[in-house]
Amino acid sequence: MQKVKKRYRVRLEFKGPVHFGYKEKTYNITDVFAHSDTIFSGILNCYSLLYGKTSADALAEKFFKSPPFKISSAFLYAGGEFFVPKPLDMDLTHITGDYKKAKKIRYVPLEFILGEHPKGQPQGEYKLESGILTKQTMKKPYFILERPRVVIDRKSSSTEIYYVSGCYFAKNAGLWFFLDICDNAEEEKVKAAIRLLGDEGLGGERTYGFGSFNAYFDEVPLNSVESNKTLGDWLLLSLYFPAEGEDVGESVKAFSFVERGGYSYSPFGVQMRKKRVRMLAEGSVFRKRVEGAILDVSLGSDTEHKVLKYGLAYMLPFVR
């Protein structure tokens, strides 16, 4: 694994709604964050549009040897605060004052993980808003709207109404993710691909203008504590599929699974179904750092190129 040369916190300022579906052929539900495999696929597709299939294939092959960059999943930011999944074994009853309410927390401020949050903070400073532990002064950072659409049967001309959910972000709110550059030669190309992804759109319903954004790259200092072997726990901020030889049972403390499948999109091939894969989800907690793997999830019907699934672990050490 190459050493990280630069780290960016990439902010995505959306121009309209987004749709991140998680149930096949179910359009009236949407997530409010983007998994790392979705972002990775978007970057590679846009890289191929900019630099051609040969260059994109060469970039993809690098991930099987020494990844040129790594990413986390994309989570909510709002009002200058950045949120991450709550570690699955973290008890925040001392913040909420109620155990049941603490169990409902899905996301916490990044400062809780980095150890920048002072102990013994007054309970009244925070509130629980749609599963997010946030300051009392913060307004709801997003809302979900359903819009009706009509599908017309080609044979009978009969019509049927269905609904599509979109997540709309408030002003000064959107999604963010970590981008670690390990190969300086690829830095500007990857950043250009992310900017193009903003025009192409992230997630589903892109034909209808969903998912377009402006990207902002905020460089952040590399955290020297990541190499400190005395640290106890690591928080997973991406999807993770164990690499060959990795003993997950020895390293994991708390975890949840998510099943990923769906269809692939490529500017050089037809749309095709991908193999379904069970992966460890964001918020899982480990005793030690793990690496993960890139998977080939093509079913063989697309001979133009491999279909890759991003399963590299993006992890941060955290202070309880």
N, C-alpha and C positions, 0 to 999 in steps of 0.2 A: 504494500500500500504506500503510495507516494505521500510525502509530507505536504500538509496544507500550506500554501504560499500566501493566500489572501482569503478573507472571509467577508462576505457581503450579507446585509440584511436587505432583501429585495422587497420593496413595497409595491403592491399592485393596486392602483387606483382605478376602479372600474367605471366605465362610461355608462353602463346600464346594468340590467339584471344578469345573474349567473344561474346556471342550473347544473348541479352535481348530483346526478341520479345514482342510486345505490340498489334499486330493484329493477330488474329488466322489464321493459315494456310498462313501467309504472311512472307516469310523467307528473303526477300531482304531488310528489314528494321530492325534496331536495335537501342535500347537506349544505352546511354553511362553511365548509372548508374543502380544500382540494388535497387528495392523497399524493404522495411523492411520485407514484407511478404515472399518474395523470400528467403531472408537470414534466416529468422526464420524457414521456412520449411526445408531448407538445414541443419540447425543445429540440428533440432529434428530427421531427418532421420539418420544423422551421429551419434547422441547420441544413437539411437536405435541399430545401427550396432555395436557400441562399448560396450554397457552395457545391451543390450537385450530389448525386447519389454516391459516387466513388468516395468523396470526402466524408460523407455521412457514414458509409460503411466502415471506413477506416477509423472514424471516431468511435463507432459502436464496438469494434474489435478491441479497442484500448481498454474498455471496461472489463474485459475478461482477464486482463493482465494487471494493469495499474490504472485505475479510474482517473481521468483527467479532471473531473470535478465531482462533487457530491452535493446533494440537496436534501433538505428536510421537506416535510409536507407543508402546505400553506395554511396558516391559521389567522384568526382575526386580529386586526389592530384597530384602535379607536381612540381618538383624543390624545394621541401621544403615548398610549399604553399598548404593549404587545403581549398577546396572550398565547399560552401553550397548554396542552392537555395536562390536567392534574395527574401526577403520579398515582397509579392505581392503589398504592398502599399508603398514601398520605392522608392523615387525619387532620382536618381543619376545623374541628369542633371548637377549638379555642378562638377561632375567628368568628364563626357564625353563632356560637353559643347554643347550638342545637345539633345533636348528632344526625338526626334524620335530614336536616337541611344541608349539613356538610356532605352527606352521601350523594346529594343531587348535583354537587359541583362537578362540572366537566372540564372547565378551563380556568386557569389562574394566571395572574400577571407573571411575565417572565422573571421579574425581580424575585419572586418567591423561589424560583429554581436557582438563581444565581447567588442567593444568600444576601441580597441587598435589602430584603425586607426586615425591619427591626422586629425583634421578639416582643411579645406582650403588647402588640398593637391593639388599641381599643376596638371592641367588637362592633361598635356603632359606625365605624368608618367605612365598612364594606356592606354591599348588598348582593343578593343573588338575582341575576337578570338573565333569564333564558339559559340557565346552566352555567353562566359566566360569573365568576366572583369579581366584582368590579367596585370602584369607588361609588359612594352614595351620590356624588354629583354627576356621574356619567349617565347620559340618556341612552335609550336603547340604540345600539349601533347598526341594526339591520331590521328589516321586516320581510315577511314572505307574502307574496300575492299569487293568487291563482287566476289564470286567464283562460277563457274558453276558446277552443278551436273546433273546426268542423272538418271531418274527413268524408269524402264522397266516394262511394263504391263505383268502380269503373264500369261494371256490368249493369247494375240495376239503377245507378244514379241516386240511390238512397243515401241519406246523410246521417251522420252520427256525431254527437258532440263529445269531446273529451277535454280535460283540463291539464294545463301545464303550470307548474309552480316555478316561480323565479325568486331569487334572493336579491333584494335591493339594499345596498349599503347607504348609510347616512353620510352626510358630509364629514370629511376627515376620518373616514373609516374604510376598511377594505381588507385585503389579505396580505400576508407577508410570509416569506420563507428564507431560510439560510441557504446561501450558495458558497461552497468552499471551492476555491480554485487550487488545483494540485499541479496543473501544467500551464505555465505562463503563456505558452504558445497558443493555447486555446481560449484564453480569457476573453479577448475582444470578440471572437467569433461566437462564443456562447452567449455573451451579453447581447450581441446583435440578434441572435436567434430568439432570445427572450423578448426583445423589443418587437420583433416581427410577430411573435406569438400573441402579443397584445393586439395586433391588427387582425390576426386570424381568429382569435378567440380561444378561451380556455373552458373546457367542460362541454356540456351538451347544448343543443338548440342553437348552434352557432349560425345556422342558415337564417335564423330570425334575429340575428344581431346580439345574441347573448354572449357574455364572456369576454368582451373586448376591454382592454385596459391600457393605461400608461404605466410603465415600469420605472422605478427609481432605485438606484443602487447606493446604499449607505454602507461604506466600509466600516467594519467594527474590528477592534483589536483582537488578535488571537488570544484565547484565554490560556495562560500558562498552567493553570491548575489541572488542565486536561491530562497532563503527563504525570501528575502526582499519583503515585501508586498507593498512597495511604487513603485515598478517597474510597468511600464505601459503595455508593450507588450511582447508577447511570440511568438517565431518562431517555427513552426512545422517542424521537421526534419524526420518524418516518415509518413507512411499512418496512418489515424485515423478514427475509427468508434466509434461513441458516445456510452458510456455505458448507461444502463437504468437509467433514471432520470437526465442525463446531459442535460442542456439547451444550445444547441449550438448557437441558435439565440441570446442569451444574451451575449455570450462570444466572438464570432467570429467577426473580423473586415474586413478581406479580405480573400477570399478562392477560391479554384478551386477544381473540382471533377475529379476523375479517376475511371473507372470501371474495376474491377479485376475479372477474372474468370480462364479459362484454365483447365489444368488437374493436378491431384495429382500423385505423385510418392511415392511408399512405398516399402521397402524391404520385407514387410509382407503381401502385398495385391496387387491386380491388379490395373493398371492405370485406373483412373476414372475421369469423368468430375466433376468440383466443381461448386457450386452455384455462380452466378455472384453477385457481391456486389459493390455498389457505396460507395466510401470512399473519405474523404477529403485528398487532396494531399499535398506533401511537399511544403513549401513556404507559406502556409496559415498563417495568423496572428491572434492572439487571445488577448483579453484584460486580460484574466486570465488563469491560468493553468487548463488543463482538463486531464482526465485519459485515457479514451477509454476502449475498451473491446476486448476480444478474442472471435472469432466466430466459431461455428461449421458449416462448409459449405459442409459437406458430403451430398450426395443425397440419401443415404440409401442402395446403391448397394454394398458397401464395408462394410462387417460386422466385419472385423478384428479390426478396430480401428476408432476413430474419425478423421476427416480431419479438422484441425484448420486453421483459418485465423487470422494473427496478425494485430490487430487494436488498440494496445496501443499507446498512443501519446508520442513521444519523443520530448521534448520541451526545448528550451533555451531562457532565457530572452535576449533581445538585446537593444543596445543603438543606437539611431538614430544620 
